[in-house]
Amino acid sequence: MAILEEPIKEVEKLKNYVNGEWVESKSDEILDIINPATQKVISKVPMSTPDEVNEAITAAKEAYPEWRTTTPLARVRCLFRLKELLEENFEQLSRVQTQEHGKTIDESRGETRRGIEMVEVGTGIPSLMMGYNLEDIATGIDEYVIYQPLGVFGHIAPFNFPFMVPLWFSPFAMATGNTFVVKPSPRDPISQVKLAELVDEAGIPPGVYNVVHGGVDTASIFMEHPDIKGITFVGSTKVGKDIYKKCGETGKRVIAQTSAKNFMVVMPDADIAATIPALMTSFFGNTGQRCLSGANLVIVGKDDTSYNKVLDAFVDTASKIRVGYGLDESIQMGPMQSIDGKERVLGYIEKGIAEGAKLLLDGRTPTIIGDYPETCFVNPTVFSDVTPNMTIAKEEIFGPVASVMRVKDLDEAIETANGSNFGNANAIFTSSGKAAREFQYRIETGNVGINIGIVAPMAFFPFSGMKDSFFGVLHGQGKDVIRFFTESKVVIQRWL
Amino acid sequence: MKLNTASEVISFTKKLEEDSATLYKEFSRKFAQDKDVFLSFAKENEKNIIQVERAYYGVISDAIEGCFAFNINPEKYSFNTELAEKDSYSKALNKAIEIEEKIIKFYSDAVEQSKSFLADIPRAFKMIAKKRENNRRIELKSLLSKEE
């Protein structure tokens, strides 16, 4: 299969997008952006100086008063234009994601589509932002609520969905009248630069949307800056907890969507033919680098035959996954995004072996379609005989490693899953409505799948999360995120 | 090699439709008495590509089984579009019917494999298969019966 044309052909140093201008950073700390499949340097990203970060926040602050008084209709017209531009550039944006992240082209196109859906839902702000009222709370006195924007919001983006995740927040922040500063992941910031080019072309006024490149230091400035009203973050639990704490001290709102360890429970009555592809997508989609990935496969039942049937089909299908460069349309799984990521995964595989799990499928020596360096590649890996106290069952691996557990019944499956510190996205595969209902009722997780392997809420629903998978009150997406980006002002009026 | 990913299958669909359009353009040149029919088929092929691509780009999501939805053997559905100068009209029509049946089979198999996973894509495939089955194949057979 031929490789699709790469959109990034020349190595350029990325610029910040501040106050509607492309600004070159004066920083001498510059990182290479490496295509994880080919190992070629495709771009360079500066770690912006504190002054440059502050300038971006100031630009957002100065743009706020005028943007806040721009009518919601006029604001969403900008989003309509952005939506059209995103559609026109759909393929290029998708290929950029594959080049900078390594995911397959189907996954990148899926990510682009999801991002666009956020913009589409954001265009509904004139309705979504409406308050409510009640006449005659006492004779002749009326009371109503107005949702008002707050000011500048900062976003700290993850590497695993470099294009989509910032869009979980930015269209809603802007449409509600706030201004926004994005710090893309320094590992794969190019798609955010491409997005900013389209924001600019869509006519979103200078300062409303800003992109500033950087790392931990930039994120720290966001957390401490008095002009930032709130932070949205997607990343690890360790960092999310820290952000939540720091923002608590400085009085900022926070949405911190963090790590996960998701349980996929397969009941004996599950439709195996439909379940296996869903499990492949869940465990190995995006090379396991997603907070919605399946991590622990829990096969329910005392009967050896049904257990082996699921396990054999799972291992057999996983062993045939075509691994390679995602711009080849036949590839089903790309590389890890970085060498560090791969080393972390290899470390967990070693731990699994050391703690007594049985390695049924070993991805450490990868088979790759095409002539690419092994540097970031790991093939699908499956452990069986995993117990809940093993490290590979408890900690987020964030790679293509499945830990298979066996339990006697649904009660034990739910108890095992609820024993996890995380609560992001657990799923059950069954043909029993009763079992599904029981699972939905008792499982301690923000997103529940019933015969769905990737429980990714649509733009008009909140992206939920519990326990160590979420820090905050209101979630990203849906009505929650509208409330997050607005303050409820209550008016009580009496005319004498 | 089998086709497993949605993008591969969409590319393959596009190729089938383009090859089919090439064939009917050749028919329109060679069998001018029914030129309009064949040109309308070729035009419909182009529309089918748009319909399939629209469904794919509209529904593809990071959360669905895009990389694991198919197990298509493309060789089962491939066909040769070349017409020999000496081929009679009825021989050519028989060839077209045979090709149509292959394409219908491809769409039907693709629907069966992906209907639990890909939402609008199998729906688009089903519509095209139905259109071919109910219109184009019947029209080709009618031309053939007139010729015979």
Interface residues (C-beta under 8 A of the other chain):
Chain A: M1 F90 T104 I105 D106 E107 R109 G110 E111 R113 R114 F161 M164 A274 P277 A278 M280 T281 G285 N286 R290 L292 T317 R322 E329 S330 I331 Q332 M333 I452 G453 I454 V455 A456
Chain B: M1 L3 N4 T5 A6 S7 E8 S11 Y57 G58 V59 I60 S61 D62 A63 I64 E65 G66 C67 F68 A69 S116 F117
